Every structure is written in C-alpha cells, then in structure tokens.
Amino acid sequence: MRFRILRAAPAVLVLGCLLSVPGSARQTPAATEPGAAQGGSQVKDGGSDRQTNNTKSGDQAVDSRVNVTVRPQNEEKGDTGSSAPQGLGWIPWFFSVLFSWPCLAALLIAYVLWNPQRVQNILLHVRSFKLFGAEFVMDREGRSTAEAAIQVYRDAVKEKFDAISVSENIAEKHKQIVDKLLDPTTGYLKSASIRSTIYVPDILFDETLYQLLDYYPATKDGGKRGRIFSARYGMIGRTWRLEKSDVNGTVPTDPEDLVRGWAMTRKEAKEAALDRKSFACILLKNASDECLGMFYMDSLPERVFDATWTEVESFVRQEARSNQLIKSLQKISTDLIATSARVRIYKR
C-alpha cells in the first residue's frame, strides 16, 4: 500500500504546482490600454477632419499635430499572447509558484508519504499544538507511551544494523564458518545439531548485547534478529563481562536453577528453558584485543562442544580473520558503536 501511495506522490506534486500558478501568469497581457486605443481613434478622427478641412481650405497650413497609433507588439508578430515570462522575468515567477500554498501543501504531502517514520519521530516530542485559535493537548491517553517511543528508536537501530550487515555481507561470512564446522567430512561438529548467531554491543543502551543475525541453521522458533539482552544475562553476559570465550555442556534447564546461577528473572528463565544444555561463546577481537562481537552456538544434547572445544575456538577465530568477518565487525564498532550516544540505564 505504501508503494502505491509513493507512486502517486509525483502526480500530486505536479497537480499542486499547476494549481499554484498565479492567474495573471496564465492570462494573455492586454493588447492595449483603453486610453491609448481611444486616443488613437480620436487622433485618426481628428486627422480625417483635418484632411477634409484642408481639402476645402486649399492653401491653409498643415496642422502641426502628429498622428500616433499604438499597436501591441504581439499583434504585429501575429502572436496571440504567452504566459511564459521573458528574459530573467521567470525568476520571480518561479518563486511565486514554488512558495504558493498549493505547491507547499503538495511538497508536505510528498514528504509525509515518503518518510512517515520521521514525521512520527517529530510528533513524539509534541505535547500540544494550536489550530484555528484552539489548543489541543496530547495527554497520556492521546500521546504515545514511553515504550512506543523507545520502540521507534529500536526500529531505527535495527535498520542501521541491518544496513551495515547487508553491505558487509556478514550473514554470508557467518554461514561459511558454520557450514565448515558442520561439514560431514572435515567439520569439527559434523555430527552435531546446532544453531548459531552473532552478538555485538547495542548502540542504544549501554551494557547491552544486540543479536545481529538470525539463527543459522534456521530454527522453528524464528530468526530472533534484533533482540537485546543485558550484559548480565546468562552465559552470553558472563562471557562478555569476563572478556574470555567460554563453553558449558551441562547448563541446567530448570527455571529455578537459571534464576539462581545465571542472573535471570523468572520470566527470562521460563523463556530460556528450551532444553538446550550445550553452549559455546567465542569472542571475536581485533588486533588491539578489543571485543568486537561474539560467535554464539548452542545445542540440545549435553557436552556437544566439549570434546573439540580448543579446535573449534581456534578454527572460528582463524576463519573470522580469513573471510574478513572481524573486519566487518570492526566497521560496526567504528561506524555505529563508537559514534553512538549509548544510554546508561543504571547509574552508579
């Protein structure tokens, strides 16, 4: 529906511009001024009278008055009139069209149709407005809630992450590493059933991790790209805080144990208790030993990664450097994370 509206926007703009042309510019200029026409007629009549008088009088002196006839230039050239300004006269005409209310209204409509989310962002900061002498107040019932406002920013954050992820082909680079790990002949995890994704620091909130990619291989519960987690949440939070890769093949699935040992709330524990018992978190760092992201894997059975953990960790880091995944994560860190004003929720 939005694309149909956008296709119609140029037609609305053109129509507004046509309606905005001043009426005087669309009319043919008057050929002569009434006074001039009448004057010319009178002069001619006078001339005719003089000729008659001269004929009758014979040797009388010629009248010193000169007959002047005003004839429009367009009439001489056979032109019926044109609304196009001549020379540099089109400049004021152009601005009179551009700043007329139909043209401005058409431009405003086109802007709203092209980027409605930006308009929504502006309106979130509006508490009241006046129209036709009346003041309209947007109270709690009429304006967006705080969660809705944050969701607008979250959507904007997701757009930025998705854009750089696509431009850097991060999903494909991640897929290449997982496929090699699961290769039935040479893969270190060739007999395992795993899912994997990448986490990076969030650019909206401090001490928060952002799920950059959908799970691969795909799972029944969806991709989950765009989720955020506290840096104190579960194994991913602990790994990030310790700045050291970690593996655990016997993570409990009981919600009570997750609350006690993994810094989860009861609600988080119930949502996380999906019978997955094996987890592996491999930190991806740059040459300065700064954490850029986390290569995450999990699996249903116990101890899936334990036997080949050393080889898997080394292989993932080597491949991430080889296929320039680390370089792409460095671009995210430089272009998004380092330049963002991350909100600190908990001040100490």
Secondary structure as UniProt FT lines:
FT   HELIX           2..19
FT   HELIX           23..26
FT   HELIX           34..57
FT   HELIX           73..77
FT   HELIX           87..89
FT   HELIX           90..98
FT   HELIX           101..114
FT   HELIX           116..123
FT   TURN            124..125
FT   STRAND          128..131
FT   TURN            132..133
FT   STRAND          134..137
FT   TURN            140..142
FT   HELIX           146..167
FT   TURN            168..169
FT   HELIX           170..181
FT   TURN            184..186
FT   TURN            188..191
FT   STRAND          194..201
FT   TURN            206..207
FT   STRAND          208..211
FT   TURN            220..221
FT   TURN            225..226
FT   STRAND          228..230
FT   TURN            231..232
FT   HELIX           234..242
FT   STRAND          246..248
FT   HELIX           255..261
FT   HELIX           266..272
FT   STRAND          278..285
FT   TURN            287..288
FT   STRAND          291..299
FT   TURN            302..308
FT   HELIX           309..322
FT   TURN            323..324
FT   HELIX           325..332
FT   HELIX           333..337
FT   TURN            338..339
//
